């Protein structure tokens, strides 16, 4: 009797469940060195505004403990570290060692030291005790996680009561005409830019595909509530190209 | 659809970023590198710049200031002033009509620290232009402001003399003093007269 192995999406392709982590790792190993410059080129610099908005809405203050999951090259960690002060702490966590290395070097070069910890961890099995963080963020990382429901449960677990989760992620464009232009850009221009700048067309083709496979705004909000969050809401940015979901643990 | 009830408008976001960049640049260029802010470390100041209603939150850490539009919990101290007064702080070196709340000493210390920021613009400019050109530009700007002050003083004096002596529309300071003195004298005499009348009316 033949038994079919469970599969999961990797962009528009189905791959065996265990394969996705390796394949995502391959993508980010490949783009790590050019990740920041590609982000600027791809979003025309708007990703900085999305991240700034996220930081502003976090309401973070000195003394708080923050988890920047899938923190990559440390954009959010850098700003949170400035705000939590010497009494607070920011943990930059990512499954990809290459990204953490790039992020750590970048932050040290920017003079951000003393209140930042770096760790390599899987979002589905966070290596932190229950009720550890006042704030957890995952920016442009959740769509690469194999089991998103499990990751959300883990994020809920490590938040302190009263803590907040912020998910910044590509989402579903709300304006139909703009959606058509965005699709054309994502599948025709973006991979070519990836080839020109990072010499890596396939990785950027995956990025475009993975965005389309990611749950839309309402679905993700429902997933957060199912994972245990007591309240969830979202804010569309740039016509829904990106959505900021926020969930609270009471 | 947007289900969020709490989001920051783009202009406010821009203002917070602008103030953050301006303050940190000033601290970096300050002769003392913003040392005056050290006692304020890990404190949060709420800054309301009327006519903008939403406050900005200034977080002081490690001699740098982060600015954001929302805050978990309450700020340690609050400052309410006008956007114009705050913008002219580098020139005026004071916030005369600021309303302080919360830890008012902390708020005052923050204002004092802002006022002590001292940037040697000529020195900064000389890195790009060389000493001579930087001095000439600095000298030109100082001369301009001195001349501007001179014109302002002359116009003010001429207007004062015209109003006081030519058309006699407003009194001079000595006239006002004399008038006040005469009012005081009249009040004293009236009081004395009232007392005398009361004495005469009182049956002995």
Interface residues (C-beta under 8 A of the other chain):
Chain A: X49 X52 X53 X55 X56 X57 X58 X59 X60 X61 X62 X63 X64 X79 X82 X83 X84 X85 X86 X87 X134 X174 X217 X218 X221 X233 X234 X235 X236 X244 X246
Chain B: X1 X2 X3 X4 X5 X6 X7 X8 X13 X16 X17 X41 X42 X43 X44 X57 X59 X61 X62 X64 X66 X68 X69 X70 X71 X72 X73
